[in-house]
């Protein structure tokens, strides 16, 4: 990514005009692998592997071009090969692609199971917990393959089935298309849990980055519809607000692999109008009603513009009476969670942390649906 010197622009409130202006291509000076100088040795080596792949600055590209750029997934494979390790995916007994209905048409999905299906003549096994997982990519880029490693790790470490779901992306599909698809996927998963070999009473939602935003919105939508709530929400460096003047946005304006200019580019493509900046589905910690939600498991990364999104969301959830278990990981960047633990030990620590908290949630009775008497701000 390139150095962005427009600090003044970060002091502007989030708005469509500011986002469009931020899409102008900046100059392309060389950046160090870690512009903040705070990455630990393993993270620095991984960032150097990313730099070796020569990705172009996302914020200077069209969405179609951006979707073709190498990212952290390719950087992890590059680093594994450099270390003489296999870059093959983590093996699981079951990994299969499927298609599920969304609000705007069929959605690509992928099912991961840590257990072999019973053979002919064998009794059926007990149903496993289910995680409905939403990948990141700023509502614009990335897909199931990009976040395949995260889904595999969650299935293996949580001892749960994972249903990873793609969704409509911007700018072809503006806000709230991705949110509508995420909720449709969750409701489909509930209705088809038995056929997936899953336990309807033990379903969690997990997401990374933009997917973290989708995960908490699924829980809010289920609460308001009086539908079964997930037993927990795994929110991994979530997009939780639209304030780009937070300390972490300023301190990590030029961070890699995610910087402030990229976030403006993402929001600029997803937002349908300037008013979307204050919609409760995007400005979650600022305006959403958070009472009555299930346990939140929050992961933040030190070198990440979204660091304060996660910490502010955790505070608001706690103030709203929601159980929160949060862990900050020093010396790592956005997108660290899905890295191979051999390449980045803290990725393995984060995967085990989230999985352990999910297992604890799966062991408890399903949460009751609690609809708040009033909402702070109506959606939209």
HUFENHU-V708520 format. One record per helix or strand of 3 or more residues. SS is the DSSP state (~ for helix, > for strand). FROM is the first residue (numbers start at 1). TO is the last residue. If there is no record, write none. Layout:
((SS	FROM	TO) (SS	FROM	TO))
//
This chain:
((~	7	10) (~	16	22) (~	41	52) (~	58	60) (~	63	66) (~	72	82) (>	94	102) (>	105	113) (>	128	134) (~	148	158) (>	161	165) (~	177	191) (~	194	196) (>	198	208) (~	210	224) (>	232	236) (~	247	251) (~	260	270) (~	274	278) (~	284	287) (>	295	303) (~	307	319) (>	324	333) (~	345	362))
//
